[in-house]
Each structure stands twice: as C-alpha cells, then as structure tokens.
Amino acid sequence: MSDVLVVGGGPAGMAAALAAHRHGARVVLLEAGDDVGGQFWRHRGTGADEGVWHHGWDRFLALRSGLTRVEVVTNAHVWKLDRRDDAPPVVHVLVGEPDGQGRESRTYAPETLILATGAFERTLPFPGWDLPGVYTAGAAQALAKGERVAVGARVLVAGAGPFLLPVVSSLLRIGAGVAGVVEAAGPAQLARGWAARPWRLLAARHKTAELAGYVRELATHRVPYRTGAAVVAAHGTDRVEAVTVARLSADWAPVPGTERRIAADAVCVSHGFVPRTELAVAAGCVTGPDGSVTVDDRQRTSVPGVLTAGELTGIGGADLALAEGEIAGTVAAGGVPGPAAVRQRAVFREFAARMAAAHGIRPGWQAWLDDSTVVCRCEDVTAGALRHAVAVTGSRGLRSLKLTTRAGLGLCQGRTCGRTVEDLVPGLLDPGRTDRRPIALPLRLGELATSNREDVP
Ligand SMILES: Cc1cc2nc3c(=O)[nH]c(=O)nc-3n(C[C@H](O)[C@H](O)[C@H](O)COP(=O)(O)OP(=O)(O)OC[C@H]3O[C@@H](n4cnc5c(N)ncnc54)[C@H](O)[C@@H]3O)c2cc1C
C-alpha cells in the first residue's frame, strides 16, 4: 500500500485525499484550519442553514463524509519542507491552535506528497487603503460567512473578478447595505475574456447559473454595478468615511476629471488571487511566469513524487480544483485518471483562461499611487521610498531592495505586498522571489529550537 500525504484541505486537497484512498493508498490529510473545506467552503458548522451560504454544499458534505475513512489532521500547520535526494521532501508540522502553547511537533516522510495549499488574495494598494474600514474582500467574506459579522452598514465592493459577486451576496445576506460594486475591467476587456466563442461556456453552465443568481440579487437590492472604474483613494480620519472612484483607461490608468466621491463606512477590495507556493518552492518545484506551479497532464511537478492541485497550479476556482485534486489523488495512488475528471479539468482550465483575460490586472493601476501610499503595511514602506531606493541604488534585485527598504520583511513575509513590489520595480531581475519563504508559517523561537530533526525516519 502506498503512502500519500496531502497538504491542504480545500476542494483540491479533499478530492485528492479521497481519490487516493479510493485507489488503495494509505492517506493522511493535513489542514491548518479547524475543519476541511478551504476558502470555498469556509463554514461554521454543518447545520441545516449552512447550505444557503455555499455553492455545491452537497458536494462538500459528500467529500467530508468520505474523508471519515482517511486520517485527517486539522490545526496541522506545515511550516517547513526538507528536500531529499530520491524521494519527496520531509514535511514538518506543528499541530495545535496557531496561537496556542505546546503545539505538537510531527514529521512525515511520505512516498508521495500532494500539495494543495490554495491561494492568497491580491489587493492593489491605493492612498488611504491602510485606514480602518478597508478590508480585503476575502476578509469581509470570511467575517460574513464564518462569523455572521458585517464589516459596515454602507459598504463599497471594488476590484476585479467574479469573486466580488459572492462577497456582495454574503454581505447582503447578513444585512449590510452595499453602496455599489466597482469592477476595474472595462467592457472591451470583459468581452475579450467572456464573449469569445460563447458556446464553449455551455460546458460550464452551472457557473452561468451562479452568475445569474448574483445578478438577480444585485437587482433585488438595487446595488449598482459599474465596470471600467476603481477606488483610487479612501478618505477619513479615524476610519473610512468616503472613497474616490475614477473611470479607468483600457490599461487601468485613472482618467483625469472622472473622479467621484462616494460615502461609505467600509470598502472591500480584491484584485484576484496569487497561488500560495511557498511549500512548492521549498520542495524545489518549477514555477511558471505567473508564479503558479508547473505540472504535467497528471498533476506531477518537476520534483519526483510531488504533485499539486488547485489554485497552486493556476487560479481557476473550485471546480478546477476538484478535478485536479481527483486526478492528483488517483495518480499518487498509482491509478489512471478517469475521463470525467480529465474533461472537467479541460473545461475549467478554459474557464480560468477566460477569467484571466477578462479581469487580469493591467499595469496602468500604478498611476493611482502617490509617493505617500503605503505599499508594505507590516514595515510601513511607501511607494515613494521604494521608488527612491530603486533610483538611488540602481538595484533591480528583490533581495537587495528588501534589505534596503524592509518591504516584505514583516510578519506577512511579503504575502500582501510581494507582487506589488515586484510590479513597481522596472526591469526586476528575480520575479517570484517573494514566494521563497524557508519557514512557511509564523512559529515561536521555542518551537524552532525544539523542532526535532531526529524524528525524521
Ligand atoms: C480569501 C479567499 C476567499 C475565496 N472565496 C471564494 C468564494 O467565495 N467563491 C469562489 O468561487 N472562490 C473563492 N476563492 C477562490 C478559492 O480559493 C477557490 O475557488 C478554491 O477554494 C480553491 O481550492 P483549493 O483547494 O485550491 O484552495 P483552498 O480552498 O484555498 O484550500 C487550501 C487549503 O490549504 C490549507 N493550507 C495552506 N497552507 C497550509 C500549510 N502550510 N499547512 C497546512 N494547511 C495549509 C489552507 O488552510 C486551506 O484550507 C477564495 C479564495 C480566497 C483566497
């Protein structure tokens, strides 16, 4: 019986663990949260009312009940991988509440490792985005879905991508007032992604039905939806009181003279997602130009015995994550992927490519920054300080800029600002370097000191 270790209990990891088990492997699934489900099925129980908050809830319940036959370790934080010559890396884990004392240290030396660690949100900075009352859309959604807490009474949702719509839906469901949705992509960019060969979208028709549901909700609540515009500043003294919204050019540069002030007590912003690759990078997996992990048609990475699935291989949504997870789990256990999963992966890869074309970030956004806009919030580094360091030192290397400015050296280790810093340095020599984090998660010095290497078989 082969040994398969899965890291990440979102849609991709759940599907991978179950498929590997079904094909006869002995499976352990490690998940940092206190339940499986990941970002898509972020829930606070499995009560009868929970289903109204989530698409595909029945699928989640089926996967979760299937996982009772697999060893699932929750609150399991994988913080380091040690490479081996002829085998997948050794996986170091701390088990317990992230802020708790006495977390248990464990190590695994699997025959096959499946990484399914998902994605981070990408948020483009703007003047005033560090005011209280400005949230990432994901944080607002987590508070709504997970805690039933509304981030404000008059909320503006802004950024790019279809993800803005479920966020609005969650806000409306908990009774927040939504002042409007502002999508940065203009009609031409949206058409480039979604209008080409529309019949091919039929294969993903339940996504169209989801979209129709959101449109109905917006109409019922009279929430205005504007395209080709962005929040270019937030205003307030102790917290957000208003935002400036401006029309954007096709390249996302604000069009002068189109600014409009809108009252809001909260702003939720999201400009897409970035694959969460630190473990894959630590394992030595090759990544592509967009930072996602490169895989073959069997979800195998460049490192023998390491497979990946879900957002880690490219941002594509839960359906793609489920298909890739099914294929990765099957292959990890020595099986042959079924045609249904392979077909579903092809359909949703095309869907992902359309999404990237329709909502992908355009470089003109940098024009809405001013020199005092904070870029790295952990270390309080402004856009001006970063540009000054580039001009004065002539440096084009992220490592040296990090050491000069401290951007990316704080608690989040560049998860929030990394891609932004990369965008702001013209002619950057080492893009993607902000994903290199030898220690993947925050841990105490005491835990580091007692992490027992001798446990490694
Ligand atoms: C904040 C946020 C909100 C989102 N909300 C939606 C939504 O409402 N609708 C939608 O269609 N899409 C949403 N998405 C996109 C969503 O990520 C995908 O559609 C889907 O969840 C991808 O599945 P996945 O399994 O690849 O990743 P995820 O669902 O992100 O699962 C990855 C899992 O890996 C775990 N993990 C990561 N690192 C470690 C580690 N070091 N140790 C142990 N465990 C680890 C995480 O805790 C997580 O549970 C959201 C994404 C984000 C980032």
The ligand as a Gaussian input file, in Angstrom:
#p B3LYP/6-31G(d) Opt

LIG

0 1
 C       -9.834000      34.624000       0.868000
 C      -10.404000      33.822000      -0.279000
 C      -11.783000      33.682000      -0.435000
 C      -12.318000      32.973000      -1.501000
 N      -13.682000      32.852000      -1.635000
 C      -14.193000      32.257000      -2.765000
 C      -15.618000      32.214000      -2.997000
 O      -16.403000      32.706000      -2.210000
 N      -16.072000      31.642000      -4.143000
 C      -15.209000      31.104000      -5.054000
 O      -15.657000      30.611000      -6.086000
 N      -13.873000      31.106000      -4.843000
 C      -13.354000      31.681000      -3.736000
 N      -11.999000      31.726000      -3.546000
 C      -11.140000      31.060000      -4.525000
 C      -10.874000      29.682000      -3.916000
 O       -9.570000      29.665000      -3.400000
 C      -11.014000      28.516000      -4.878000
 O      -12.120000      28.579000      -5.661000
 C      -10.984000      27.151000      -4.148000
 O      -11.220000      27.243000      -2.770000
 C       -9.634000      26.581000      -4.441000
 O       -9.481000      25.380000      -3.763000
 P       -8.043000      24.902000      -3.289000
 O       -8.270000      23.594000      -2.632000
 O       -7.074000      25.024000      -4.391000
 O       -7.583000      26.002000      -2.218000
 P       -8.205000      26.459000      -0.822000
 O       -9.655000      26.330000      -0.782000
 O       -7.601000      27.790000      -0.537000
 O       -7.592000      25.403000       0.204000
 C       -6.242000      25.392000       0.573000
 C       -6.143000      24.855000       1.984000
 O       -4.765000      24.634000       2.291000
 C       -4.554000      24.959000       3.647000
 N       -3.149000      25.290000       3.822000
 C       -2.440000      26.250000       3.163000
 N       -1.166000      26.262000       3.605000
 C       -1.068000      25.301000       4.546000
 C        0.006000      24.850000       5.372000
 N        1.228000      25.397000       5.300000
 N       -0.245000      23.853000       6.251000
 C       -1.488000      23.279000       6.315000
 N       -2.533000      23.669000       5.548000
 C       -2.327000      24.673000       4.686000
 C       -5.475000      26.154000       3.882000
 O       -5.791000      26.292000       5.254000
 C       -6.677000      25.831000       3.017000
 O       -7.717000      25.218000       3.727000
 C      -11.453000      32.383000      -2.444000
 C      -10.052000      32.492000      -2.263000
 C       -9.529000      33.195000      -1.196000
 C       -8.018000      33.311000      -1.039000

